[in-house]
């Protein structure tokens, strides 16, 4: 049996993009070339055309219908109501079975209906169910859909500075010579003295901070007289 109910292999995004675009401006003629120029459903234009034809938005020649021209020009509230009526008419067999409850049918129930009615495969039945839910969202039922937005490249996260332990540095003072002349006239004895100083540098300090520390060491320790 030929498939009766249309579907979009690209998921709900292509359907959302088409309905959103045509609510803004509904061309007199809608065909694959029209969708290509609008960047809608690349390589899957025929599926969107089938959906639009199934709903009665366009006729067999791709020309917009008078009904669609009226419905798509309405404000949001009126559009939802009248677009919902177009869906009910297109999916009349489904609505005849479940009436108002059709809008809230679980996904699995929808898949079962489409597979049984059209004798479709599991994957096609799922796509038909998703197509119905996507259209229903524009009639105010279920979660509203938005046309897909271009993906933006992810910005690399800035690396957080790791907590570093205070930097330690050692400064040795020069040897200090002390002459001892009180040794009964013998040669003076020389004593060597080395002082080792340990300085803890702050981990978050900048170059200016480090320069000040070492300048202070040089002026007050190394060059002290």
C-alpha positions as CSV (number, residue, x, y, z in Angstrom):
1,X,0.0,0.0,0.0
2,X,1.3,3.5,-0.9
3,X,2.2,5.8,2.0
4,X,-0.6,8.2,2.8
5,X,0.7,10.3,5.5
6,X,3.8,12.4,4.8
7,X,6.9,12.7,6.9
8,X,10.2,14.5,7.1
9,X,13.4,12.4,7.3
10,X,15.2,15.5,8.7
11,X,13.1,15.6,11.8
12,X,11.0,18.5,13.1
13,X,13.6,21.2,12.4
14,X,12.9,21.4,8.6
15,X,9.1,21.5,9.3
16,X,9.5,24.3,11.8
17,X,11.7,26.3,9.4
18,X,9.2,26.0,6.6
19,X,6.1,26.9,8.7
20,X,8.0,29.8,10.3
21,X,9.2,31.1,7.0
22,X,5.8,30.9,5.3
23,X,4.1,32.6,8.2
24,X,6.4,35.6,7.5
25,X,5.9,35.5,3.7
26,X,4.0,32.8,1.7
27,X,5.2,32.7,-1.9
28,X,2.7,32.3,-4.7
29,X,4.6,29.2,-5.9
30,X,6.4,26.8,-3.6
31,X,8.6,24.1,-5.1
32,X,11.9,22.4,-4.5
33,X,13.7,25.4,-6.0
34,X,11.9,27.8,-3.6
35,X,13.1,25.7,-0.6
36,X,16.6,25.6,-1.9
37,X,16.8,29.3,-2.2
38,X,15.5,29.6,1.4
39,X,17.9,27.0,2.6
40,X,15.1,24.8,4.0
41,X,15.5,21.0,4.1
42,X,18.6,20.7,1.8
43,X,18.3,17.5,-0.3
44,X,15.0,16.7,1.4
45,X,12.9,19.4,-0.3
46,X,10.4,16.9,-1.8
47,X,9.4,15.7,1.7
48,X,8.4,19.2,2.8
49,X,6.6,19.8,-0.5
50,X,4.5,16.6,0.2
51,X,3.7,17.8,3.7
52,X,2.6,21.2,2.4
53,X,0.5,19.6,-0.3
54,X,-1.0,17.1,2.2
55,X,-2.1,20.0,4.5
56,X,-3.6,22.0,1.6
57,X,-1.1,24.8,1.8
58,X,-0.3,24.3,-1.9
59,X,-2.1,22.5,-4.7
60,X,-0.7,19.7,-7.0
61,X,1.1,22.4,-9.0
62,X,2.8,24.0,-6.0
63,X,0.6,27.1,-6.1
64,X,-0.5,28.4,-2.7
65,X,-4.2,27.9,-1.9
66,X,-6.6,30.6,-1.0
67,X,-7.1,28.9,2.3
68,X,-3.4,28.9,3.1
69,X,-3.1,32.6,2.1
70,X,-5.8,33.5,4.6
71,X,-4.6,31.3,7.4
72,X,-0.9,32.1,7.2
73,X,-1.6,35.9,7.4
74,X,-3.4,35.6,10.7
75,X,-2.0,36.7,14.1
76,X,-0.8,33.9,16.4
77,X,-4.0,33.1,18.2
78,X,-6.1,33.0,15.0
79,X,-3.4,31.2,13.1
80,X,-3.2,28.4,15.7
81,X,-6.9,27.9,15.5
82,X,-7.2,27.8,11.7
83,X,-4.0,25.9,11.2
84,X,-5.3,23.3,13.6
85,X,-8.4,23.0,11.4
86,X,-6.2,22.4,8.4
87,X,-4.4,19.6,10.3
88,X,-7.7,18.0,11.4
89,X,-9.0,18.0,7.8
90,X,-5.7,16.4,6.5
91,X,-5.5,13.8,9.3
92,X,-9.3,13.2,9.3
93,X,-8.9,9.4,9.7
94,X,-6.8,9.8,12.8
95,X,-9.2,12.4,14.3
96,X,-12.3,10.3,13.4
97,X,-10.8,7.6,15.7
98,X,-9.8,9.8,18.7
99,X,-11.5,13.1,18.2
100,X,-10.2,15.8,20.5
101,X,-7.9,13.4,22.3
102,X,-5.9,13.1,19.1
103,X,-3.8,16.1,20.0
104,X,-2.6,14.5,23.1
105,X,-2.1,10.9,21.8
106,X,1.2,9.3,23.1
107,X,4.0,9.0,20.6
108,X,3.7,5.2,20.6
109,X,0.0,5.3,19.8
110,X,0.7,7.6,16.9
111,X,3.4,5.3,15.5
112,X,1.1,2.4,15.8
113,X,-1.7,4.2,13.9
114,X,0.6,5.3,11.0
115,X,2.2,1.9,10.7
116,X,-1.1,0.1,10.7
117,X,-2.9,2.5,8.4
118,X,-0.1,3.0,5.8
119,X,1.7,-0.4,6.3
120,X,4.9,1.5,6.8
121,X,8.2,0.4,8.4
122,X,9.1,1.2,12.0
123,X,11.4,4.0,11.0
124,X,8.8,5.6,8.7
125,X,6.1,5.2,11.2
126,X,8.2,7.1,13.8
127,X,8.9,9.9,11.3
128,X,5.2,10.2,10.5
129,X,4.4,10.5,14.2
130,X,7.1,13.1,14.7
131,X,5.8,15.1,11.7
132,X,2.3,15.1,13.1
133,X,3.6,16.3,16.5
134,X,5.6,19.0,14.9
135,X,2.6,20.3,13.0
136,X,0.4,20.1,16.1
137,X,2.9,22.3,18.0
138,X,2.1,25.1,15.5
139,X,-1.6,24.7,16.3
140,X,-0.9,25.3,20.0
141,X,-0.7,21.7,21.1
142,X,2.4,20.1,22.7
143,X,5.7,21.9,22.9
144,X,6.2,24.9,20.5
145,X,9.0,24.5,18.0
146,X,11.5,27.0,16.8
147,X,13.3,27.1,13.5
148,X,16.8,25.8,13.8
149,X,19.5,28.3,14.5
150,X,23.0,28.1,13.1
151,X,25.4,26.4,15.5
152,X,28.1,28.6,17.0
153,X,31.6,27.5,17.5
154,X,32.3,26.7,21.1
155,X,34.7,29.2,22.7
156,X,37.5,27.5,24.5
157,X,37.3,27.8,28.3
158,X,39.9,29.9,29.9
159,X,42.2,27.8,32.0
160,X,41.9,28.7,35.7
161,X,45.2,29.5,37.4
162,X,46.2,26.7,39.7
163,X,47.0,27.6,43.3
164,X,50.7,27.6,43.4
165,X,52.8,27.3,46.6
166,X,54.8,30.4,47.4
167,X,58.0,30.5,45.5
168,X,61.1,30.2,47.7
169,X,64.4,31.8,46.8
170,X,67.6,32.0,48.7
171,X,70.0,34.9,48.8
172,X,73.5,34.6,50.2
173,X,75.3,37.6,51.5
174,X,78.9,38.1,50.6
175,X,81.6,36.8,52.9
176,X,82.4,39.2,55.7
177,X,86.1,39.3,56.7
178,X,86.9,40.2,60.3
179,X,90.5,40.9,61.3
180,X,91.6,40.1,64.8
181,X,94.8,42.0,65.7
182,X,94.8,41.1,69.4
183,X,96.7,37.8,69.0
184,X,100.1,38.7,70.5
185,X,101.5,40.3,67.3
186,X,101.0,37.2,65.2
187,X,99.4,37.4,61.7
188,X,95.8,38.6,61.9
189,X,93.2,35.9,61.7
190,X,90.5,36.0,59.2
191,X,86.9,34.8,59.9
192,X,84.5,34.1,57.1
193,X,80.7,34.7,57.7
194,X,78.0,33.7,55.3
195,X,74.3,34.6,56.0
196,X,71.6,32.7,54.0
197,X,68.3,34.4,53.7
198,X,65.1,32.6,52.5
199,X,62.4,34.7,50.8
200,X,58.9,33.5,50.2
201,X,57.6,35.1,47.0
202,X,53.8,35.6,46.7
203,X,52.2,33.3,44.0
204,X,49.9,36.0,42.7
205,X,52.6,38.6,42.5
206,X,53.5,40.4,39.3
207,X,56.9,41.3,38.0
208,X,56.8,44.7,39.7
209,X,56.2,43.1,43.0
210,X,59.2,40.7,42.6
211,X,61.4,43.6,41.5
212,X,60.6,45.6,44.6
213,X,61.4,42.6,46.8
214,X,64.8,42.0,45.3
215,X,65.6,45.7,45.2
216,X,64.9,45.9,48.9
217,X,67.1,42.9,49.5
218,X,70.0,44.4,47.5
219,X,69.7,47.8,49.2
220,X,69.2,46.6,52.8
221,X,71.2,43.4,52.9
222,X,73.7,43.0,50.1
223,X,74.9,46.6,50.0
224,X,74.5,47.4,53.7
225,X,77.6,48.8,55.3
